[in-house]
Every structure is written in C-alpha cells, then in structure tokens.
Amino acid sequence: MKNQSHGSMDTQKELLRSRESKIKKYQRLFVGSTGYYDLIKYELVTLMTSWVPGAIGLFLRSMLYPAIFRTCGKNVMFGTNVVLRHPKKISIGDNTVIDDNCVLDAKGEENSGIFIGRDVFIGRNTILYCQNGDIYIDDHSNIGSNCQIFSAKFVKIGKKVLVGAYSYFVGGGHKFDRIDIPIIDQGREANGITIKDDVWVGAGVKVLDGITVNESSILGTGTVVTKDVPMYAIVGGIPAKLIKDRRET
C-alpha cells in the first residue's frame, strides 16, 4: 500500500512558537478556540467537575460536560480526571462510559475529530489522540484500560469490537527518506487503520498504520499486525501470522 502524505499538527512545535502568548497557545491546543467565551466555559466545567469523586462527580460531569462537546448523548458517564482537548470536535453517543484518567484529544487544523458511538466503554488511562486525524469507535465496542489510539489520518473501529488492555493502534508514522535532516523534521505520513465489526484484539496488541482487520477475526495477545487480516482469521506472533481460520472444524 502506497503511503500518503498527510499534514499534522505538531504539538511540540506549536508549544515552542515564540510570537504567541501562553494563553493563546493554551486555547489553541486545549480548548480548540481562541474565543474567551469558549475558554471560560471550558475552564469552569473542567475545574468544577473533573476531579470530584464518587456519585456527585459522576452526576456533575454528566450534566455539565455535554455543554462543551459537539454532541453528547443521554446517560453518558465520565470518570474522574478525564482530559479533554478540542471538545467541540468530540461526539459521544448514548449510554457510553469514559473511565477515569482517559484522554480525548481531537486536536487538528483540518480534521473532524473523535466520534464515539452508543453503548461504548473506554477503559481507564486510555488515550484517544488525534494529530490532524479522526477516530471513530462504533456502537457496543469495548476498549480496555491503558490503550492508545493515535490518528494522523483515520482510525476506524467497528461495532462490537473487543480491545484488550495495553493495545496500541499506530495510525501514522514519520517520513524517513532523507538522511540529511533528522527524522523528526521530515513530517508525518499516514494511511489509516480500519478494524471491522466483531473483532477481538488481545491484550498488548500493536496494529500498524495502513492495516485493515476484517470481520470476526482474532488478534492474539502481544501480536504485532503488519499486514491485513482476513475475515475469521486467528493470528498471532511478531509479526502476525495466520494460526487458524475460525470456520475450520
């Protein structure tokens, strides 16, 4: 699959801009808006609710967080210390749970952001991180704790997908064709990742950029997926190899 160049918003470079005030950097990188009304609303909502423990905190967040999202469904629950960046580009469906210490970062100058469907569970300490890409998690999926989904173009996770803890979806990488300049200065490239419906991703799996994992397949614990996975396949190893077709008796 041919790599495609895709622009990204480099957080380090953005933070090091010298001509912009600290408050403007903060607004652009965290709030996603340079308007003071959006800043005040963002600060009040997060300051008053993000740290509050117990049932009171769950209630306050469920009532106030929707005010800063693009859209937020009914009965959505947020744990403590959830980090929100560019919340106006985050959409969440009904009955979804975002557990403690998660990061939802929809940052980007050209992207649409993060879309989480209904009845989804996002485990604690999990990071959904856009660098000018989009993240889609469809209905009834379960993302385990301490996972990271990085998108410089798109990462699409289908319906009823089960993702084990400590898994990593690497939806983009760095160019490295030139040797006369450091890799970090050569920009990003991304093709995107697609995980189709009814996939079981074991704990500690790494899915690299440009991969499609087809329906009803299983990725064994610790697998590194470097090529597309067929329907009903069970794969495992580094790199992933076919172990069995689930349709075989």
Beta strands, then each sheet from edge to edge (+ up, - down):
strand 1: 71-72
strand 2: 77-78
strand 3: 83-85
strand 4: 90-92
strand 5: 97-98
strand 6: 103-105
strand 7: 114-116
strand 8: 121-122
strand 9: 127-130
strand 10: 134-137
strand 11: 142-143
strand 12: 148-151
strand 13: 154-157
strand 14: 162-163
strand 15: 168-171
strand 16: 173-174
strand 17: 188-189
strand 18: 193-195
strand 19: 200-201
strand 20: 206-207
strand 21: 212-213
strand 22: 218-219
strand 23: 224-225
strand 24: 233-236
strand 25: 241-245
sheet 1: 1+ 4+ 7+ 10+ 13+ 18+ 21+
sheet 2: 2+ 5+ 8+ 11+ 14+ 19+ 22+ 24+ 25-
sheet 3: 3+ 6+ 9+ 12+ 15+ 20+ 23+
sheet 4: 16+ 17-
end
